[in-house]
Amino acid sequence: MTRLSNKQMDVLQWIADGCPERDWVDFSHRISARSLTNRGLVKVRGHGPTWTAEMTEAGQAFLSGARDDRPALEVQGRRRPQQSAATPLGISGHDLLSQLIEAGGRLTVENPASDVRAAYRRALSAIPRDKVPVDQRVTFTGRDRGDLVVILTDTPAPPEPDPVIPVPDHVDPENPLIAHLIRHPEQMPVASASRDRALRLVQALHDECQRRGHHVRPGSETTLELVIQDQALPVALTEETQKAHRPPEEEIAAAKYDWQRIPARETREFNGRLVLTLEPKTYQASGWADRQRWSLESRLWKLLKKAEETAHARVTERERLQRERHAKRQKWEQSRPLAEAAYLDHINRQRLDEQLAGYEKARRLREYAEAIEHTVLDGSAEPDQVQIVAWLGWIREEALRLDPLIHPEQLQYFKPAQLPTGELSTFMPDGMDYNYPPGRWDD
C-alpha cells in the first residue's frame, strides 16, 4: 500500500470517526479526502455544504492494520486518473471562490503537498472571472513552496492619466516673451527647422504658468526663468546634437572646381530632439527630452511639477532659516541682560573674596601685634624697645588698611557706571557675541 502523509492519516481517522464537528483551518482536508478516494480508502459525495465522506472496506482494513493484498495491488498498480482543469482533486474554480468568500477573503493552506499545491493552482486559473465580486481580484502566494495563501483583495484603482498642457498650433508674436525670443534667437540654441516648435513649447509653458499664477521671463545667456513663489528657476530649451561626417561648408564654398574633392570632417549637428532642462549648470539639474515613447510636449507638466516642488522647498527652507535667525536673535537679546548680571556677580564675588582675605589678614595682623606686645615688650629681654614699638604701630596701620570693616562705603553690591562691553561676551551663550547680533550679515 502506498504510504500516507500525516495529514492524510489525520483526515482518514476523522472520516472513520464519522466526520465529527472540527475547526479545520481551511478546506485542504477535502482535498486530502479526494486523494484518499483515488486510493480506494474513502468515498466522497457532493460539494460545498452537501459534501460528505465515508470509509470503504479497504479504508477500514488499512486503518485497522489488516493486510489486504488485493486492494493494495490495486492501489499500487492503478494510475491516477487525469484530473480535468475544472475539478482538480475535487476542487473547482467555483468551489475555491466559494471557500475563499466563506473564509472572509483569506484562505491559507499550510505547506501543502505538491499535488495539492498544483490542484489549487489549477483551480485558481479556473475561477470564473464574472463570479468574482466587483472591484476585487484573487491573488495568491506560495506558488512553489511554503504556505499557499489565497487572498481576495480590492482591485487597485487605475492610475490617473498624465495631465496635458495644450501646445498651440501658432505662437502669439505680440507676446513679450515670444517677441524677445524672436529678436534673440541665440537664447534658444536649436536648429532653424525646430525653432517654430520650440517657440510653441515656450508659448504653452508661458500660458500654463500664467494660469497657475507664475511668470516666465527671459533669463541670462541661453536660459529662461520660471518665477514661482518669488523664486527664479532657470530653464534651458535646447536641441540635442549627434556626430556627423561632412565636408565643411566654408571649404565647399571656397572650392574652385566642381570636381574638387573636399574631405569630410567630424562635426556635430542638431538631430531634431528638443530638451528642456530645469536649473542647468547645477548638480540639481533635471531634464526632459523627446524620446521614442514620448514627445517633449507630453513632459511639460513634469517640468512644471518639478519647478513648483523646487520653489516650494526653497521657500520652506528660507522660512525655516528665518525662524532660526529670529529665534537666535531673540535668544541674543534675552542673553545680553543676563550676561550683564552675570558679569556684575562675577566682579562682586571677586570683591567679596578680596574683602574676606583682607578681613582675615587684618585679624591675624592684630593677633600677631598683641603677641609681640605681650611676649617681647613685657618679657625679661631688653631689645631695642623703640624699634619694636614702631614696628607694632606699622602692623596695626596695615591691619586698618586691609580691614574692610573700617571702610563701610565698600560694604555694598558694586555696579560700575559703564560696563566693559569687551568682557561681557564671556558670559554669553556659546557662539554669541555681546556686541554683534547673530545673522547680522543676512539681514
TAHU-V285325 format. One record per run of one state. SS is the DSSP state (A for helix, B for strand, O for the rest). FROM is the first residue (numbers start at 1). TO is the last residue. Records with the same first field share a line. If there is no record, write none. Layout:
SS->FROM-TO + FROM-TO
This chain:
O->1-5 + 17-27 + 39-41 + 46-47 + 51-51 + 56-56 + 65-68 + 78-87 + 89-90 + 92-92 + 103-105 + 110-113 + 126-128 + 132-135 + 142-147 + 155-175 + 184-184 + 188-191 + 213-214 + 219-223 + 229-230 + 247-248 + 255-264 + 279-285 + 290-295 + 378-384 + 403-403 + 407-407 + 411-420 + 428-443
A->6-16 + 28-38 + 48-50 + 57-64 + 69-77 + 93-102 + 114-125 + 129-131 + 176-183 + 185-187 + 192-212 + 249-254 + 296-377 + 385-402 + 404-406 + 408-410 + 421-427
B->42-45 + 52-55 + 88-88 + 91-91 + 106-109 + 136-141 + 148-154 + 215-218 + 224-228 + 231-246 + 265-278 + 286-289
